Amino acid sequence: MEFDLDYARKVIEAEAEAIKAVAPIVNERFAKAVEMIYNCKGACIVTGIGKAGIIGRKISATLASTGTPSHFLHPAEAVHGDLGRLRKEDIVIVLSYGGETDEVIRLINLVKQQQIKLIAITGDSESTLSQHSDVVLCMGELSEACPLGVAPSVSTTCMLAIGDALAFTVMKERKFSVEDYVRFHPGGSLGAKLMTVEQSMIFKQGEKLPIAEVTDTVKQMLKKTKDVKRHGAVMVVDSNGKLAGIVTDADLRRLITKQGQKAFELKASDIMTSDCKKIRADALAAEATAIFHKYRIDELPVVDADNRPVGLIDVQDILTIKVVG
């Protein structure tokens, strides 16, 4: 069986050309829509039905993951209780190419009754949807790419591009950072790669750390750190509280095996590794991974700008979040 691959290429080309053709939609009305979303004190509610609704779900997800609170509202479900999701301070974005779908029209009447601002992404500037919207982003008449010319394809692709343009313009204006992005994507592979040491270390701000002073004996060191949660090393600090070295579980086992009870009377400064590797809390976790691999160590002290311990990161923490070095 031979398929018409030339036609498949034409579908992609048609959608690409259509997106280019709707670029002029970025005008003063588009700027007004961006301003409304940026200044929204509630949530940005996205709605649509059929294929436009599916695109709406994606746009809502993009908004939510880039700093704009958002969720999707199905027009049919709205009149069966979900209308309670709406608040006066919200903004509603409606996706409808024709702007005359019964479920959509019924919903926009209810939205306007609550005096909620409405943005339309549509293909007809004279439609009922357009007439009731505060801002209309009109794509104009588009030819669908399907063989029958009826299945939403070009129109929904353009809606998606417009939604992305809105979301990312607002994101840029909010100065949404990499750290913000990671906070909303901690479970994703990209989020893992961008995660910082502070976000991945076993100890959080304010928790007791496994710390001893250089003048402490091994016995005192163990007593100081016995109630600290899981850790495989003790960080040793000088009289100014700055990192002086590290003592690992492996160091202690070797010491006790060699010296027996005498080991407990030795000073931490006598047994620590003074030139130990360390890392800043704001460094990427991937950098910690590289250090673990290069130097074949399992524990890495986390320090602040003054070289004071603020945490400890374990190689197992890195493996848990699947950071790739």
LODOMI-865727 format. One record per residue: x, y, z of N, C-alpha, C in turn; residue in one letter. Coordinates in steps of 0.001 Angstrom, whole numbers. Example, Ala and Ser with C-alpha at 12.3 -4.5 7.8 and 13.67 -1.06 7.14 Angstrom:
<sites>
SITE     n_px     n_py     n_pz    ca_px    ca_py    ca_pz     c_px     c_py     c_pz  residu
SITE    13190    -5690     7800    12300    -4500     7800    13200    -3300     7800       a
SITE    12850    -2250     7080    13670    -1060     7140    12900       30     7870       s
</sites>
This chain:
<sites>
SITE     n_px     n_py     n_pz    ca_px    ca_py    ca_pz     c_px     c_py     c_pz  residu
SITE      850    -1204        0        0        0        0      881     1247        0       m
SITE      569     2172     -890     1318     3423     -961      452     4572     -455       e
SITE     1058     5374      417      344     6520      965      790     7794      259       f
SITE      -84     8780      268      209    10049     -398     1050    10930      532       d
SITE     2334    10708      520     3226    11459     1404     3387    12908      970       l
SITE     3195    13157     -312     3233    14549     -786     2108    15350     -139       d
SITE      958    14700       -1     -173    15375      656      139    15639     2129       y
SITE      793    14665     2782     1155    14837     4193     2063    16049     4366       a
SITE     3010    16204     3429     3906    17366     3492     3118    18660     3301       r
SITE     2112    18615     2436     1296    19804     2182      496    20208     3414       k
SITE       77    19203     4212     -633    19507     5458      272    20305     6389       v
SITE     1499    19827     6556     2448    20520     7438     2749    21919     6907       i
SITE     2953    22012     5607     3238    23313     5001     2063    24262     5153       e
SITE      843    23748     4987     -351    24588     5110     -482    25153     6518       a
SITE     -212    24308     7510     -318    24776     8890      787    25779     9217       e
SITE     1991    25524     8695     3100    26450     8928     2828    27808     8295       a
SITE     2315    27790     7077     2002    29043     6385      884    29798     7095       e
SITE      -82    29057     7621    -1203    29702     8321     -723    30421     9570       a
SITE      201    29788    10310      737    30435    11508     1439    31740    11139       i
SITE     2221    31702    10057     2881    32929     9599     1854    33998     9239       k
SITE      764    33550     8617     -258    34494     8138     -999    35189     9280       a
SITE    -1080    34522    10466    -1813    35153    11573     -902    35995    12469       v
SITE      375    36122    12112     1293    36926    12916      801    38368    13139       a
SITE      111    38988    12152     -390    40355    12380    -1410    40468    13511       p
SITE    -1848    39312    14042    -2793    39357    15164    -2134    39987    16392       i
SITE     -792    40016    16381      -52    40660    17478      -67    42165    17223       v
SITE    -1071    42797    17786    -1276    44243    17605    -1719    44849    18931       n
SITE    -2385    45984    18875    -2793    46646    20115    -3828    45821    20890       e
SITE    -4661    45057    20173    -5627    44202    20869    -4904    43060    21581       r
SITE    -3916    42516    20929    -3111    41464    21551    -2427    42011    22809       f
SITE    -1883    43231    22712    -1227    43865    23863    -2213    44043    25009       a
SITE    -3462    44378    24674    -4490    44534    25700    -4778    43198    26379       k
SITE    -4825    42118    25594    -5060    40786    26158    -3916    40403    27099       a
SITE    -2683    40686    26688    -1513    40397    27532    -1609    41175    28836       v
SITE    -1985    42438    28734    -2115    43280    29927    -3169    42728    30884       e
SITE    -4293    42275    30328    -5363    41714    31158    -4882    40469    31902       m
SITE    -4173    39598    31199    -3678    38370    31825    -2620    38697    32872       i
SITE    -1713    39588    32539     -625    39966    33443    -1172    40560    34745       y
SITE    -2204    41392    34638    -2759    42091    35804    -3887    41324    36482       n
SITE    -4204    40136    35992    -5306    39350    36545    -5029    38998    38008       c
SITE    -5977    39286    38882    -5829    39008    40314    -6380    37626    40679       k
SITE    -7105    37023    39747    -7637    35691    39985    -6910    34669    39140       g
SITE    -7697    33840    38444    -7118    32820    37572    -7519    33089    36131       a
SITE    -6720    32581    35221    -7018    32700    33794    -7737    31403    33381       c
SITE    -9037    31515    33148    -9853    30358    32808    -9903    30216    31285       i
SITE    -9534    29050    30785    -9562    28812    29344   -10685    27834    29041       v
SITE   -11453    28110    27989   -12579    27254    27656   -12736    27106    26151       t
SITE   -13375    26052    25759   -13626    25759    24353   -14191    24360    24275       g
SITE   -14767    24009    23146   -15373    22690    23020   -14827    21972    21791       i
SITE   -14852    20648    21821   -14313    19884    20698   -12810    20028    20607       g
SITE   -12303    20121    19380   -10852    20239    19171   -10313    21526    19766       k
SITE   -11100    22596    19691   -10669    23867    20288   -10518    23727    21793       a
SITE   -11369    22898    22401   -11268    22659    23833    -9985    21937    24195       g
SITE    -9598    20984    23351    -8344    20261    23585    -7164    21229    23529       i
SITE    -7185    22124    22548    -6139    23150    22455    -6185    24057    23677       i
SITE    -7396    24357    24140    -7562    25204    25318    -6929    24590    26554       g
SITE    -7052    23273    26683    -6435    22596    27822    -4912    22772    27802       r
SITE    -4352    22677    26596    -2904    22833    26496    -2489    24266    26823       k
SITE    -3221    25245    26320    -2900    26645    26601    -2991    26918    28097       i
SITE    -4026    26382    28739    -4186    26561    30182    -3012    25948    30932       s
SITE    -2587    24766    30493    -1446    24099    31137     -174    24916    30969       a
SITE        7    25508    29793     1190    26340    29546     1175    27578    30428       t
SITE       31    28219    30556     -100    29382    31432      258    29008    32874       l
SITE     -325    27908    33350     -119    27496    34736     1342    27176    35025       a
SITE     2033    26596    34052     3421    26182    34283     4421    27308    34085       s
SITE     3939    28464    33636     4845    29595    33391     4483    30822    34224       t
SITE     3778    30589    35335     3574    31678    36292     2206    32315    36320       g
SITE     1270    31865    35488      -81    32436    35475    -1080    31384    35950       t
SITE    -1674    31546    37128    -2659    30578    37613    -3762    30367    36570       p
SITE    -4030    29110    36242    -4995    28839    35178    -5573    27444    35312       s
SITE    -6826    27290    34864    -7397    25968    34695    -8420    25988    33573       h
SITE    -8749    24808    33090    -9664    24673    31957   -11087    24469    32457       f
SITE   -12037    25103    31791   -13453    24965    32121   -14198    24466    30888       l
SITE   -14801    23293    30992   -15556    22735    29863   -16905    23447    29777       h
SITE   -17279    23989    28622   -18527    24747    28496   -19772    23963    28907       p
SITE   -19814    22691    28565   -20988    21883    28901   -21058    21596    30399       a
SITE   -19886    21348    31012   -19857    21067    32445   -20115    22330    33268       e
SITE   -19848    23490    32681   -20017    24748    33416   -21446    24912    33920       a
SITE   -22422    24535    33092   -23827    24720    33476   -24333    23590    34361       v
SITE   -23441    22674    34720   -23821    21581    35618   -22982    21626    36896       h
SITE   -22648    22840    37326   -21964    23020    38603   -20584    23626    38519       g
SITE   -19882    23415    37397   -18514    23916    37301   -18443    25428    37158       d
SITE   -19583    26069    36955   -19604    27537    36901   -19139    28115    38238       l
SITE   -19253    27304    39282   -18807    27731    40607   -17307    27932    40692       g
SITE   -16568    27486    39658   -15121    27704    39628   -14767    29162    39372       r
SITE   -15695    29899    38767   -15413    31273    38339   -15550    32277    39464       l
SITE   -14672    33280    39447   -14730    34404    40375   -14634    35699    39575       r
SITE   -15138    36762    40144   -15210    38033    39430   -13837    38527    38993       k
SITE   -12805    38202    39767   -11450    38688    39445   -10759    37818    38408       e
SITE   -11419    36765    37927   -10844    35905    36897   -10921    36554    35518       d
SITE   -10220    35950    34565   -10335    36294    33150   -10640    35000    32406       i
SITE   -11534    35068    31437   -11886    33889    30661   -11396    34059    29225       v
SITE   -10665    33050    28733   -10243    33007    27332   -11074    31942    26633       i
SITE   -11820    32341    25604   -12687    31412    24881   -12104    31122    23507       v
SITE   -11957    29845    23197   -11483    29433    21876   -12654    28881    21076       l
SITE   -12966    29528    19971   -14036    29047    19088   -13834    29672    17717       s
SITE   -13531    28843    16739   -13246    29381    15409   -14458    30091    14816       y
SITE   -15621    29471    14895   -16826    30088    14339   -17469    31091    15267       g
SITE   -17294    30889    16579   -17844    31815    17563   -19340    31727    17735       g
SITE   -19950    30621    17284   -21413    30499    17367   -21857    29176    17989       e
SITE   -20943    28377    18515   -21299    27093    19105   -22234    27289    20288       t
SITE   -23316    26509    20328   -24362    26698    21346   -23810    26685    22763       d
SITE   -22976    25676    23080   -22444    25562    24442   -21582    26766    24804       e
SITE   -20828    27259    23830   -19965    28413    24061   -20792    29670    24281       v
SITE   -21815    29867    23460   -22667    31052    23586   -23378    31073    24930       i
SITE   -23866    29917    25344   -24543    29836    26641   -23580    30190    27765       r
SITE   -22328    29714    27649   -21343    29994    28689   -20972    31473    28741       l
SITE   -20762    32107    27589   -20320    33508    27619   -21405    34418    28184       i
SITE   -22663    34046    27994   -23746    34835    28607   -23658    34767    30125       n
SITE   -23365    33588    30645   -23226    33407    32089   -21981    34121    32617       l
SITE   -20922    34102    31824   -19683    34789    32212   -19904    36292    32299       v
SITE   -20572    36847    31316   -20813    38296    31303   -21763    38717    32421       k
SITE   -22684    37820    32800   -23575    38129    33917   -22804    38325    35211       q
SITE   -21655    37642    35314   -20814    37783    36505   -19789    38903    36358       q
SITE   -19883    39652    35260   -18998    40788    34988   -17526    40376    34934       q
SITE   -17281    39216    34358   -15924    38706    34198   -15409    39089    32809       i
SITE   -14182    39561    32745   -13585    39958    31468   -13371    38739    30575       k
SITE   -13525    38943    29281   -13486    37823    28346   -12606    38150    27146       l
SITE   -11712    37201    26809   -10844    37302    25630   -11256    36201    24660       i
SITE   -11471    36566    23407   -11868    35586    22401   -10728    35334    21422       a
SITE   -10480    34063    21130    -9591    33674    20028   -10490    32981    19016       i
SITE   -10734    33643    17908   -11760    33194    16972   -11368    33515    15535       t
SITE   -12227    33076    14608   -11969    33357    13193   -12953    34335    12603       g
SITE   -13940    34772    13403   -14997    35658    12890   -15180    36838    13834       d
SITE   -14785    38002    13390   -14872    39200    14235   -16298    39695    14430       s
SITE   -17240    39141    13653   -18641    39559    13761   -19497    38528    14492       e
SITE   -18906    37476    14976   -19662    36403    15628   -20238    36855    16962       s
SITE   -21151    36055    17485   -21746    36346    18796   -20667    36381    19868       t
SITE   -19719    35463    19799   -18614    35451    20758   -17843    36758    20708       l
SITE   -17512    37213    19526   -16746    38447    19373   -17495    39644    19923       s
SITE   -18790    39676    19673   -19608    40811    20111   -19685    40916    21629       q
SITE   -19511    39802    22322   -19618    39812    23776   -18252    39796    24472       h
SITE   -17181    39879    23720   -15844    39797    24301   -15235    41173    24529       s
SITE   -14408    41280    25550   -13714    42539    25833   -12538    42736    24884       d
SITE   -11900    41647    24503   -10814    41688    23527   -11020    40541    22550       v
SITE   -10933    40844    21252   -11102    39827    20219    -9786    39671    19458       v
SITE    -9245    38460    19475    -8069    38132    18678    -8574    37298    17508       l
SITE    -8751    37958    16381    -9373    37307    15226    -8330    36818    14222       c
SITE    -8379    35525    13947    -7438    34920    13011    -7860    35121    11564       m
SITE    -9138    35453    11346    -9657    35571     9991   -10045    34209     9425       g
SITE   -10499    34204     8208   -10945    32962     7580    -9741    32097     7205       e
SITE    -9806    30835     7596    -8713    29903     7342    -9236    28659     6617       l
SITE    -8417    28083     5781    -8781    26848     5082    -8159    25672     5816       s
SITE    -9012    24742     6273    -8515    23585     7001    -7743    22669     6053       e
SITE    -6789    21931     6610    -5884    21125     5784    -6398    19723     5493       a
SITE    -7494    19313     6138    -7970    17947     5941    -8526    17777     4527       c
SITE    -8586    16559     3996    -9042    16332     2617   -10448    16875     2345       p
SITE   -11301    16866     3385   -12670    17375     3216   -12773    18873     3501       l
SITE   -11700    19430     4075   -11696    20855     4380   -12552    21239     5555       g
SITE   -12874    20270     6421   -13777    20563     7540   -13180    20253     8913       v
SITE   -12327    19220     9028   -11778    18848    10335   -10807    19920    10828       a
SITE   -11001    20406    12056   -10106    21441    12592    -8650    20989    12542       p
SITE    -7832    21774    11902    -6404    21455    11758    -5625    22754    11715       s
SITE    -5758    23484    10630    -5096    24785    10514    -5588    25734    11601       v
SITE    -6904    25755    11828    -7469    26691    12806    -6982    26393    14219       s
SITE    -6948    25117    14591    -6510    24774    15943    -5003    24970    16124       t
SITE    -4239    24730    15052    -2796    24979    15122    -2530    26458    15366       t
SITE    -3274    27314    14690    -3115    28760    14876    -3542    29188    16277       c
SITE    -4622    28584    16788    -5063    28893    18155    -3963    28565    19155       m
SITE    -3324    27410    18950    -2260    26997    19851    -1091    27978    19817       l
SITE     -721    28415    18625      391    29367    18482       54    30692    19159       a
SITE    -1183    31151    18995    -1605    32409    19619    -1599    32272    21141       i
SITE    -2092    31131    21626    -2090    30892    23070     -687    30868    23638       g
SITE      237    30211    22926     1634    30189    23363     2215    31602    23382       d
SITE     1896    32380    22353     2415    33750    22275     1920    34583    23464       a
SITE      666    34403    23828      114    35115    24988      832    34681    26269       l
SITE      913    33364    26471     1496    32835    27707     2954    33242    27871       a
SITE     3725    33132    26789     5155    33402    26897     5463    34896    26972       f
SITE     4599    35724    26383     4785    37174    26511     4554    37604    27958       t
SITE     3513    37039    28573     3246    37316    29984     4381    36759    30853       v
SITE     4831    35555    30529     5936    34930    31259     7172    35822    31238       m
SITE     7497    36352    30078     8667    37220    29925     8504    38489    30755       k
SITE     7294    39054    30750     7039    40282    31500     7139    40032    33007       e
SITE     6772    38836    33434     6858    38496    34858     8301    38226    35292       r
SITE     9225    38168    34312    10621    37806    34597    10672    36432    35279       k
SITE     9887    35519    34746     9803    34150    35242    11146    33469    35015       f
SITE    11799    33021    36093    13176    32528    36027    13256    31012    35876       s
SITE    14471    30543    35646    14723    29100    35590    14331    28458    36911       v
SITE    14646    29133    38024    14303    28601    39341    12794    28472    39502       e
SITE    12050    29463    38986    10591    29400    39027    10087    28214    38216       d
SITE    10700    28021    37051    10284    26927    36165    10506    25577    36840       y
SITE    11653    25425    37486    11957    24173    38176    10967    23929    39304       v
SITE    10558    24997    39989     9612    24860    41098     8293    24264    40623       r
SITE     7900    24580    39378     6655    24054    38823     6849    22751    38068       f
SITE     8116    22337    37853     8404    21113    37094     9404    20213    37820       h
SITE     9218    19980    39113    10230    19199    39844    10323    17750    39394       p
SITE     9260    17218    38786     9260    15809    38413     9692    15531    36995       g
SITE     9835    16562    36187    10199    16362    34791    11694    16220    34595       g
SITE    12081    15679    33447    13508    15505    33170    14204    16846    33049       s
SITE    13525    17839    32444    14131    19164    32332    14245    19808    33701       l
SITE    13188    19653    34514    13220    20200    35860    14342    19601    36680       g
SITE    14566    18297    36499    15640    17633    37237    16991    18194    36843       a
SITE    17184    18424    35554    18458    18956    35086    18697    20381    35587       k
SITE    17612    21124    35803    17734    22517    36231    17641    22676    37746       l
SITE    17380    21575    38449    17219    21640    39895    18531    22047    40563       m
SITE    18427    22855    41607    19616    23305    42322    19965    22346    43444       t
SITE    21168    22503    43965    21621    21689    45087    20706    21901    46286       v
SITE    20328    23140    46532    19467    23454    47677    18136    22720    47589       e
SITE    17611    22571    46360    16322    21903    46184    16424    20391    46320       q
SITE    17616    19839    46157    17748    18385    46144    18454    17794    47358       s
SITE    19067    18629    48201    19816    18073    49334    18866    17554    50412       m
SITE    19355    16633    51221    18498    15976    52207    18111    16903    53357       i
SITE    18905    17937    53600    18615    18845    54696    17993    20136    54174       f
SITE    16958    20603    54863    16296    21836    54482    16659    22940    55469       k
SITE    16375    24165    55052    16740    25323    55875    16126    25207    57270       q
SITE    16963    25418    58285    16486    25381    59664    16660    24039    60345       g
SITE    16940    22980    59577    17122    21665    60174    18528    21517    60761       e
SITE    18633    20661    61767    19922    20423    62412    20843    19684    61456       k
SITE    22065    20170    61354    23039    19583    60435    24059    18736    61201       l
SITE    24678    17759    60536    25732    16957    61171    27041    17737    61190       p
SITE    27205    18542    62222    28368    19432    62316    29094    19214    63645       i
SITE    30424    19204    63581    31267    19148    64782    32369    20191    64626       a
SITE    32992    20536    65749    34085    21508    65711    35431    20787    65646       e
SITE    36415    21490    65145    37740    20879    64973    38317    20391    66301       v
SITE    37901    21019    67404    38445    20653    68723    37688    19503    69379       t
SITE    36582    19089    68797    35803    17981    69364    36554    16658    69213       d
SITE    36399    15800    70216    36916    14441    70066    35926    13643    69227       t
SITE    36341    12484    68773    35451    11635    67991    34213    11285    68819       v
SITE    34420    11040    70106    33306    10720    70990    32311    11882    71057       k
SITE    32833    13105    71208    31969    14295    71258    31261    14524    69917       q
SITE    32003    14262    68861    31433    14430    67524    30233    13507    67317       m
SITE    30378    12257    67719    29294    11289    67558    28089    11653    68424       l
SITE    28362    12163    69618    27283    12560    70520    26510    13742    69947       k
SITE    27240    14715    69359    26603    15902    68792    25684    15567    67616       k
SITE    26037    14537    66882    25332    14259    65624    24435    13029    65680       t
SITE    24251    12446    66862    23497    11193    66951    22012    11381    66625       k
SITE    21462    12572    66891    20035    12795    66658    19748    13447    65301       d
SITE    20787    13655    64516    20604    14246    63188    20070    13176    62244       v
SITE    19139    13560    61356    18549    12567    60452    19599    11999    59494       k
SITE    19201    11014    58733    20110    10246    57873    21247    11081    57280       r
SITE    22449    10632    57487    23617    11291    56896    24765    10315    56901       h
SITE    25685    10494    55973    26818     9588    55884    28130    10259    56167       g
SITE    28048    11469    56712    29279    12207    57000    28994    13300    58018       a
SITE    30063    13791    58643    29981    14926    59566    30859    16032    59011       v
SITE    30305    17237    58962    31073    18399    58498    31770    19025    59700       m
SITE    33034    19304    59560    33827    19857    60654    34079    21340    60381       v
SITE    33809    22187    61398    33968    23631    61221    35022    24171    62172       v
SITE    35593    25327    61788    36583    25972    62658    35878    26863    63671       d
SITE    36645    27657    64399    36079    28503    65464    35165    29592    64925       s
SITE    35262    29866    63635    34399    30874    63009    33177    30266    62323       n
SITE    33018    28964    62476    31861    28299    61873    32017    27998    60399       g
SITE    33236    28132    59878    33470    27869    58461    33958    26429    58254       k
SITE    33621    25877    57108    33956    24489    56826    35472    24275    56847       l
SITE    35916    23312    57656    37338    22996    57750    37641    21625    57168       a
SITE    36624    20749    57135    36855    19409    56605    35631    18543    56759       g
SITE    35786    17257    56442    34674    16312    56512    35173    14974    57034       i
SITE    34306    14294    57805    34598    12949    58298    33449    12059    57836       v
SITE    33760    11052    57055    32728    10154    56529    32597     8908    57399       t
SITE    31495     8192    57203    31304     6926    57920    32449     5966    57625       d
SITE    32886     5956    56385    33989     5073    55991    35270     5429    56737       a
SITE    35505     6747    56911    36683     7195    57674    36640     6640    59094       d
SITE    35461     6714    59726    35317     6253    61106    35514     4746    61217       l
SITE    34960     3992    60272    35105     2535    60324    36579     2132    60218       r
SITE    37276     2781    59295    38700     2460    59135    39485     2835    60390       r
SITE    39147     3978    60988    39850     4456    62176    39639     3517    63357       l
SITE    38387     3122    63601    38083     2248    64738    38699      873    64538       i
SITE    38675      380    63294    39283     -922    63003    40777     -889    63303       t
SITE    41413      224    63023    42863      347    63197    43262      671    64636       k
SITE    42479     1559    65309    42914     2060    66615    42041     1607    67778       q
SITE    40931     1005    67504    40067      529    68581    39515     1677    69404       g
SITE    39452     1477    70736    38871     2480    71634    39646     3801    71633       q
SITE    40926     3744    71318    41731     4970    71281    41198     5976    70255       k
SITE    40502     5475    69247    39990     6334    68176    39029     7393    68709       a
SITE    38285     7046    69780    37265     7969    70293    37858     9181    71002       f
SITE    39132     9124    71311    39770    10257    71991    40513    11183    71030       e
SITE    40604    10791    69781    41253    11646    68783    40361    12850    68462       l
SITE    40992    13922    68009    40251    15132    67641    39720    15010    66217       k
SITE    38621    15702    65978    38040    15708    64633    39040    16234    63611       a
SITE    39835    17210    64047    40835    17792    63146    41910    16789    62752       s
SITE    42104    15744    63598    43129    14744    63316    42690    13745    62245       d
SITE    41407    13557    62111    40922    12495    61218    40145    13015    60007       i
SITE    39858    14292    59996    39042    14834    58892    39855    14956    57599       m
SITE    39126    15018    56501    39732    15336    55207    39596    16843    55041       t
SITE    40707    17546    55154    40646    19016    55201    40444    19673    53843       s
SITE    40874    19005    52799    40728    19606    51470    39531    18986    50736       d
SITE    38459    18794    51488    37289    18111    50924    36601    18950    49844       c
SITE    35900    18281    48951    35121    18957    47925    33876    19548    48568       k
SITE    33383    20613    48002    32185    21279    48521    31462    21945    47355       k
SITE    30270    22432    47625    29484    23049    46557    28557    24091    47151       i
SITE    28245    25112    46355    27330    26168    46796    25894    25685    46677       r
SITE    25026    26214    47520    23620    25817    47534    22907    26192    46244       a
SITE    23363    27278    45590    22678    27732    44379    23229    27092    43106       d
SITE    24183    26185    43247    24718    25482    42068    23696    24459    41580       a
SITE    23793    24088    40301    22894    23067    39767    23239    21704    40354       l
SITE    22209    20897    40596    22431    19554    41113    23271    18737    40137       a
SITE    23168    19055    38847    23981    18349    37848    25471    18568    38100       a
SITE    25825    19726    38652    27231    19990    38971    27687    19088    40114       e
SITE    26792    18879    41084    27118    17961    42178    27312    16551    41639       a
SITE    26470    16166    40673    26588    14844    40056    27967    14663    39431       t
SITE    28425    15688    38742    29733    15624    38090    30850    15442    39118       a
SITE    30731    16114    40257    31744    15987    41313    31729    14575    41899       i
SITE    30522    14049    42148    30410    12683    42668    31090    11683    41738       f
SITE    30832    11832    40436    31392    10897    39459    32906    11049    39322       h
SITE    33371    12291    39278    34793    12538    39041    35655    12085    40200       k
SITE    35214    12379    41431    36058    12097    42596    35624    10848    43360       y
SITE    34573    10177    42874    34089     8931    43471    33830     9082    44963       r
SITE    33074    10106    45296    32680    10341    46691    31161    10226    46802       i
SITE    30671    10082    48035    29232     9899    48252    28566    11065    48970       d
SITE    29359    11911    49645    28822    13020    50427    29514    14320    50016       e
SITE    28729    15378    49947    29276    16669    49515    28714    17782    50393       l
SITE    29562    18463    51174    29089    19582    51993    28544    20710    51103       p
SITE    27476    21333    51564    26868    22463    50864    27128    23703    51702       v
SITE    27735    24714    51089    28138    25905    51837    27528    27162    51234       v
SITE    27516    28227    52053    27055    29524    51548    28244    30325    51032       d
SITE    28023    31591    50746    29081    32435    50181    30239    32639    51147       a
SITE    30005    32459    52467    31054    32626    53475    31684    31300    53880       d
SITE    31424    30257    53111    31989    28923    53365    31464    28299    54655       n
SITE    30252    28673    55037    29610    28080    56211    28651    26977    55753       r
SITE    28675    25820    56382    27794    24723    55981    26306    25087    56116       p
SITE    25557    24813    55075    24107    25042    55105    23352    23761    54752       v
SITE    24099    22705    54435    23444    21460    54070    24459    20408    53694       g
SITE    23939    19253    53334    24784    18133    52915    24018    17390    51826       l
SITE    24674    17122    50713    24008    16400    49632    24657    15035    49457       i
SITE    23801    14037    49326    24247    12650    49210    24048    12180    47778       d
SITE    24913    11310    47316    24786    10812    45955    23431    10143    45735       v
SITE    22849     9586    46787    21534     8953    46674    20439     9971    46401       q
SITE    20623    11194    46916    19652    12258    46631    19623    12554    45142       d
SITE    20797    12583    44531    20920    12843    43104    20284    11721    42298       i
SITE    20529    10482    42713    19961     9348    41995    18445     9330    42090       l
SITE    17922     9777    43234    16475     9777    43457    15766    10713    42481       t
SITE    16363    11898    42240    15724    12851    41330    16196    12654    39890       i
SITE    17062    11649    39687    17498    11259    38338    18139    12404    37578       k
SITE    19033    13120    38264    19788    14170    37596    20906    13530    36791       v
SITE    21049    13937    35565    22086    13391    34692    23218    14377    34577       v
SITE    24430    13946    34872    25589    14840    34793    26119    14908    33397       g
</sites>
